Every structure is written in C-alpha cells, then in structure tokens.
Amino acid sequence: MKLIAHIGTHKTGTTALQQFLHSNRAPLAARGFHYATPRGVPHSNLMANALNSGEGRVVHAFLTSQSRLARQQGADAILVSAENFYAMSVLASMAQRKICTNAVERDQRLIATLGSLIPESVTACRIVCYFRRPDRYAESLYSQHVKRGISFDGSFDEFLPIISSALSYNTYIRSWCNAFGKENCVVRVYESADRDIVSDFMLNVLGIDHTTQFSRNDRRDNERVGRDLLEFKRLINKTARFSERDLERAILRVIDETMGLRNAEPSYYQEFLSPYRRAELLKDLQPEVEALQTSFDVPPFPRFDLDTAKAKWRPYPGLDERRRREIELHYDQVNRRLRFRLERLALRAASLVRRRVPVTGVALDALKAIGAKRALHGFLGGMQGRSA
C-alpha cells in the first residue's frame, strides 16, 4: 500500500483540489486511489492538527482505518490532503499571536513522529507540496486569517514576523526529505500550474491525463474580499468571539456580494507590501528560492519588477469613516437576518452549557484533549473555504 500525502501549502488552491478529490472518490477508487478523509469532511486536516497537538494515536488510528478501507475497495494507494502539515509549528504559533523561535526544529520532530505512526501496511510514501511566490503567499495567508482562520486582528506588519520562517520553503521541505527521502518528495510551483492545481495534480502526481469521467465544479468559495471590507473585519475581530468566526465570515461574504466593494476598488488596495519592502523580502528569501529550484528542478516563480511595481503602486489610504459607517450599516442589516440570529444564539447557548456543566476526572481530561483538537482544527484547519 502506498501513501500519497499532499501537505499544502495554504493558499495554493488546496480547497478546490480537496473538493474535487472528495466529490470524485468513486472514479478515483476505480483508478486505485482511496481518498482518505474523516466522514463528511473534504480534507484530512484533523490528522495534521492531531499530530501538531501531540495526539499521535489519532493519526495512527486514522491511517490504519483508511488503509483497511483502501484494501476493501481494491485500491493500492491512500491519498491524503492536509495543508496543515506544512509549517505546523508556525501555524500553531499564529493562534497565540507570537513567534515560534524553534519552528523548524519542532516540525522536524513532528515529521519524524508522523513517520513512526504510519502503519506497517503502508510500504511507500510520497509527499507532494505546492509553493507560490512567498510574498504573495504571505499576503494571501494574512487575508485568510483576518477573514476567518484565527480571526487575526493585527496589521500585516504584525503578522509577517510570525509566519516569516514558513517562507523558507527549501528548509521546510528538506525536513520532509530527511524523513521520507528526497526521491519521495514532489515539489510543484503554483503559478506554473496556471493556478489550476486540480489539473496539475491529476496529471503530474496521479498520472491521470484524461479526466472526462470526473466531475468538476470550478466554483470558487474563497474569493478575496475588498480591502475596506477586510479592514472592517479586522476591527470586528478585536471583539468577536472565536467560536463565531464561521458565522462572521458568512456575514462578511454576504456583505461583499451585496456591496461589490472588491470590483470597485483599485488593484493596489490588495497590496500589503510596498514595492521596496516586497523587493527586500524577495531578496532576503532568494537563497531559499534558488535552493528549492536547484534541488527539485522546478521553474522559477514569476519575476518581480521593482520599476513596474513602483509605477503602479499607491499606498492603501485606510478605511475612512464614511465607508466604515456604510459597511457597518450593511453588517447590522445582515446580522439581523433570522438565519444569523438563530445561529449566533445557538453558538452562545452551546458555549454557556460548556461553561456550566461540571466536569471532573477522566471526563475533564477528555474534554481538554477534544478542546485542543478542535482549536487546532478551527484556527488552522478549518480553512474549509481556505485556499486561494
């Protein structure tokens, strides 16, 4: 039995790929690939989050049960997609709004632990990772975590140092190479795949060229929102409850569809880095990028031209008071809809029950474990609308 693990990264079309694989489980199984996920979920981030939170038994049990299911289906390969495997320690530190100083070393230990948890029935492993130009990855990741993720309420300047080590692509993928062998690690460039990770993955990872028998829905569930709306959401995050982050994101999506801010804003509103800072960041990361290209013979990322960028760039002016009040009016109107009122009441009632129910002994330990798992699954893995 072979294990094919797609480990990310975030913001490289992972949601589209996972939804495609999940909706095409039957034709994939007919080709010998069992797409492994928990019931009702299109990805396996639960497994990555469990590894990150020290619950190795969850990982081993999942892989063992999925290996059994694969054999029952006559498949010879287990296919797993969990972008939370990439830079696990950095992702966990984002929830605490602090820098993880030993992120690479901690991830190395976690990856080694993962290798020890793979059942004996799995005799070969293949690791697949997609990368996009690091400055764009950082910007998109920031936007994602303001929209939902960990509901980040700081500026991009506060966010960048927290995730900066995750931009050292070659260093991180080398940890996977050390654990599983470089010959078993596949690196792809998101931009070179024409931002169509589904077609690229099917052809270059699974070796499936003709996909007429597969259904495909190219609806994009994680479109970026307008910058003014994103800034409004960042302000909301300062007081919003973490347990209601999905609800707030749903409200945000309705406002975006109603107001159409994204289409009305100039493109430079989405630039979180000035041309000079972008050039500096890319220069600092150039050794990592070159090492990645040399080691895996991948095409270069799109070139950044400083002069062209300077000519087009204007600083984002900020969310002015008139626009803030306009968005707030829409927010209040959407928030009063019966659907959202009932959902918020249900979430708060559940939270109240959890606080008031007395728990002791073994039950307390179990709830702590579940809580840790859910927290990681929420702010890291929940990116059910996550990728670009």
Secondary structure as UniProt FT lines:
FT   STRAND          2..6
FT   TURN            10..11
FT   HELIX           14..23
FT   HELIX           25..30
FT   TURN            31..32
FT   STRAND          33..35
FT   TURN            39..40
FT   HELIX           45..52
FT   TURN            53..54
FT   HELIX           56..73
FT   STRAND          77..81
FT   HELIX           83..85
FT   TURN            86..87
FT   HELIX           88..95
FT   TURN            96..97
FT   TURN            101..102
FT   HELIX           103..117
FT   TURN            120..121
FT   STRAND          124..131
FT   HELIX           134..147
FT   TURN            149..150
FT   HELIX           156..163
FT   HELIX           164..167
FT   HELIX           169..180
FT   HELIX           182..184
FT   STRAND          185..189
FT   HELIX           191..193
FT   TURN            194..195
FT   HELIX           197..204
FT   TURN            212..213
FT   HELIX           227..237
FT   TURN            238..239
FT   HELIX           242..244
FT   HELIX           245..259
FT   HELIX           261..264
FT   HELIX           267..270
FT   HELIX           275..296
FT   HELIX           306..312
FT   HELIX           321..335
FT   HELIX           338..356
FT   HELIX           361..376
FT   HELIX           377..381
FT   TURN            384..385
//
